[in-house]
Each structure stands twice: as structure tokens, then as C-alpha cells.
Amino acid sequence: MARQSEKKRAAANSATLQTLLIGSGVINTLYILQYYLFGRPSSIKPFLILSIPALIIQYQFHRIAKPTYDDRGALISAGEDLSQGGINEWLLDIIYMTWICDVLTIIIGRNWVWFLYLAIPGYALFKIYNTFLKGRISRDNTVPEVPESIEPVKSKRQAKLEKRSEKTGGQRTKTMRA
């Protein structure tokens, strides 16, 4: 049972890396065949330039998440967890967005589809605005006023103590048991 979670992570990483490799290979091969066989789209430059980020990300994922085994087949390292959220999730989204643009360019045969790739920096700006700037940039910088007539709510213990102090005239009495 020892290292069971690492074995699961290694299997999940291997499956993710295999999916990325097969998906990228199939889509890029279809794109290149479409270009050379049918001459569509008219230029391959957008494909070459805009596929570079996805290829770099895939290379980095392969480098950091590939499980390593010793000669006997025992797991040495499971690699970094690709299923965790945060930056890994966003990097996978960049790869998927590249694939979407590739497939749409194959189907439509026009390079204007690559303008959809602008969704990536657009989303990044949206997240930056919501995370950091939204609270700092506001139209009215006034603090809402709290009405003074509202009294703080007292706990049951505080109410009991006040009631007891009213009965005894403000004096706390202590009873001694024999």
C-alpha cells in the first residue's frame, strides 16, 4: 500500500501525456496534409508560429511529469501532478485552444480562424482584472456608512451576566459551599 498515491499519479500522468502526444500528432499531421494536398489554407505561417506555444508546453509537461522507473520497473518518481488546478490547467487550456484553431482551420480552410487564439490573452487580462485590479479601481471610493442606532448583538452569557448584575445591584456575589 505504500506509495499507492504516487503510482496512481504516475498512471494519470502517463495517460495525460499519451493523450497530448496522440492528439497533437494527429491534428498536426492532418493540418500539414491539408496544406500540401489541397493548398488550404493559403499560408502555413500562422500555424507554424502559433503552434510553438503548445509544443513548448507539451515538451515542458513531458519533462516534468513523465514518471521514471528503475531497471527492475520500480517507480522512482511519479513526476509533477498534471491534474492539479492552477497554472497546469491554464497551460492545458492553451494546448486545447491551439487544437481547436487547428481543427477549425482544417475544416474551414481559412487562416482567419487563428483570431480565436486571441481568447488566450483576453482571458488572461480578464483574470488579472478580476483578481488584482477590480478591488482597487472603483467608481466611488466612499466607505458605506453604518447606522449608529444598531446595537451590537449580545450573547446569551452576556445577557445572563447583565441580568444578574441588575438583581444584585452591580455587586458580584460569591457563595461558599461547606
C-alpha positions as CSV (number, residue, x, y, z in Angstrom):
1,M,0.0,0.0,0.0
2,A,3.0,2.3,0.4
3,R,3.4,4.8,-2.4
4,Q,0.0,3.9,-3.8
5,S,-0.9,7.6,-4.5
6,E,2.4,8.0,-6.4
7,K,1.5,5.0,-8.6
8,K,-1.9,6.5,-9.3
9,R,-0.3,9.9,-10.2
10,A,2.2,8.2,-12.4
11,A,-0.6,6.3,-14.3
12,A,-2.6,9.5,-14.6
13,N,0.4,11.5,-15.9
14,S,1.3,8.8,-18.4
15,A,-2.3,8.8,-19.7
16,T,-2.4,12.6,-20.0
17,L,1.0,12.7,-21.7
18,Q,-0.1,9.9,-24.1
19,T,-3.3,11.8,-24.9
20,L,-1.4,15.0,-25.6
21,L,1.1,13.2,-27.8
22,I,-1.5,11.4,-29.9
23,G,-3.8,14.4,-30.2
24,S,-1.0,16.7,-31.2
25,G,0.4,14.2,-33.7
26,V,-3.0,13.5,-35.4
27,I,-4.1,17.2,-35.6
28,N,-0.7,18.5,-36.8
29,T,-0.4,15.7,-39.4
30,L,-3.9,16.5,-40.7
31,Y,-3.2,20.2,-40.9
32,I,0.1,19.6,-42.9
33,L,-1.7,17.1,-45.2
34,Q,-4.5,19.6,-45.8
35,Y,-2.0,22.3,-46.6
36,Y,0.2,20.3,-49.0
37,L,-2.5,18.2,-50.7
38,F,-5.3,20.8,-51.1
39,G,-3.4,24.1,-50.7
40,R,-5.7,25.2,-47.9
41,P,-5.1,27.5,-46.1
42,S,-3.1,29.8,-48.3
43,S,-0.3,30.3,-45.8
44,I,1.2,27.9,-43.2
45,K,3.0,30.7,-41.3
46,P,0.2,31.2,-38.7
47,F,0.1,27.5,-38.0
48,L,3.9,27.3,-37.5
49,I,4.1,30.4,-35.4
50,L,1.0,29.9,-33.2
51,S,1.7,26.2,-32.6
52,I,5.0,26.9,-31.0
53,P,3.5,27.8,-27.5
54,A,1.5,24.5,-27.4
55,L,4.6,22.5,-28.5
56,I,6.7,24.2,-25.8
57,I,4.1,23.5,-23.2
58,Q,3.8,19.8,-24.2
59,Y,7.6,19.5,-24.0
60,Q,7.7,21.0,-20.5
61,F,4.9,18.7,-19.4
62,H,6.7,15.7,-20.7
63,R,9.9,16.9,-19.0
64,I,8.4,17.5,-15.5
65,A,5.6,14.9,-15.4
66,K,7.0,11.8,-17.0
67,P,7.3,9.0,-14.4
68,T,10.7,7.5,-14.0
69,Y,11.4,3.8,-13.3
70,D,14.5,1.9,-12.3
71,D,15.8,-1.2,-14.2
72,R,13.5,-3.5,-12.3
73,G,10.4,-1.5,-13.2
74,A,10.0,0.0,-9.7
75,L,8.7,3.6,-9.6
76,I,11.4,6.1,-8.7
77,S,9.5,9.3,-9.3
78,A,5.9,9.9,-10.3
79,G,6.6,13.4,-11.7
80,E,4.6,16.5,-11.1
81,D,0.8,16.2,-10.9
82,L,-0.7,17.3,-14.1
83,S,-4.3,17.0,-12.8
84,Q,-3.9,19.8,-10.2
85,G,-5.6,23.1,-10.9
86,G,-4.0,26.4,-11.4
87,I,-1.3,27.0,-13.9
88,N,-1.3,23.4,-15.2
89,E,-5.0,23.8,-16.0
90,W,-4.4,27.0,-17.9
91,L,-1.5,25.6,-19.8
92,L,-3.7,22.6,-20.9
93,D,-6.3,25.2,-22.0
94,I,-3.7,26.8,-24.3
95,I,-3.0,23.4,-25.8
96,Y,-6.7,22.7,-26.3
97,M,-7.3,26.2,-27.8
98,T,-4.4,25.6,-30.3
99,W,-6.0,22.3,-31.3
100,I,-9.4,23.9,-31.7
101,C,-7.9,26.6,-34.0
102,D,-6.1,23.8,-35.9
103,V,-9.2,21.7,-36.4
104,L,-11.3,24.7,-37.5
105,T,-8.7,25.8,-39.9
106,I,-8.7,22.3,-41.4
107,I,-12.5,22.3,-41.7
108,I,-12.9,25.9,-42.9
109,G,-9.6,26.2,-44.8
110,R,-9.0,29.9,-43.8
111,N,-6.4,31.5,-41.6
112,W,-8.8,34.0,-40.0
113,V,-9.7,31.2,-37.6
114,W,-6.4,32.0,-35.8
115,F,-8.0,35.2,-34.5
116,L,-9.8,32.9,-32.0
117,Y,-6.4,32.4,-30.4
118,L,-6.8,36.0,-29.1
119,A,-9.1,34.5,-26.5
120,I,-6.0,33.3,-24.6
121,P,-4.6,36.8,-23.8
122,G,-8.1,38.1,-23.5
123,Y,-8.9,35.6,-20.8
124,A,-5.5,36.3,-19.0
125,L,-6.4,40.0,-18.9
126,F,-9.9,39.2,-17.6
127,K,-8.4,37.1,-14.8
128,I,-5.8,39.8,-14.0
129,Y,-8.5,42.4,-13.8
130,N,-10.8,40.3,-11.6
131,T,-8.0,39.2,-9.3
132,F,-5.9,42.3,-8.8
133,L,-7.5,45.4,-10.2
134,K,-11.2,45.2,-9.6
135,G,-11.0,46.0,-5.9
136,R,-8.6,48.8,-6.5
137,I,-10.3,50.6,-9.3
138,S,-13.8,51.5,-8.3
139,R,-16.1,54.3,-9.3
140,D,-16.9,55.6,-5.9
141,N,-14.2,55.3,-3.2
142,T,-16.6,56.0,-0.4
143,V,-17.0,53.7,2.6
144,P,-20.6,52.8,3.3
145,E,-21.9,54.4,6.5
146,V,-23.1,52.1,9.3
147,P,-26.2,53.5,11.1
148,E,-25.4,54.3,14.7
149,S,-28.8,53.1,16.0
150,I,-27.9,49.5,15.6
151,E,-26.8,47.9,18.9
152,P,-24.4,45.0,18.9
153,V,-26.0,41.7,19.5
154,K,-25.2,40.2,22.9
155,S,-24.6,36.6,23.5
156,K,-26.7,34.6,26.0
157,R,-23.9,34.6,28.5
158,Q,-23.6,38.4,28.4
159,A,-27.3,38.8,28.8
160,K,-27.3,36.5,31.8
161,L,-24.5,38.4,33.4
162,E,-26.2,41.7,32.9
163,K,-29.4,40.4,34.4
164,R,-27.6,39.0,37.4
165,S,-25.8,42.3,37.9
166,E,-29.1,44.2,37.8
167,K,-30.5,42.0,40.5
168,T,-27.5,42.3,42.8
169,G,-27.1,46.0,42.3
170,G,-23.9,45.6,40.3
171,Q,-22.2,43.6,43.1
172,R,-20.9,40.2,42.2
173,T,-21.6,37.7,45.0
174,K,-19.7,34.6,45.6
175,T,-21.3,31.7,47.6
176,M,-19.2,29.4,49.6
177,R,-20.2,25.8,49.9
178,A,-19.4,24.0,53.0
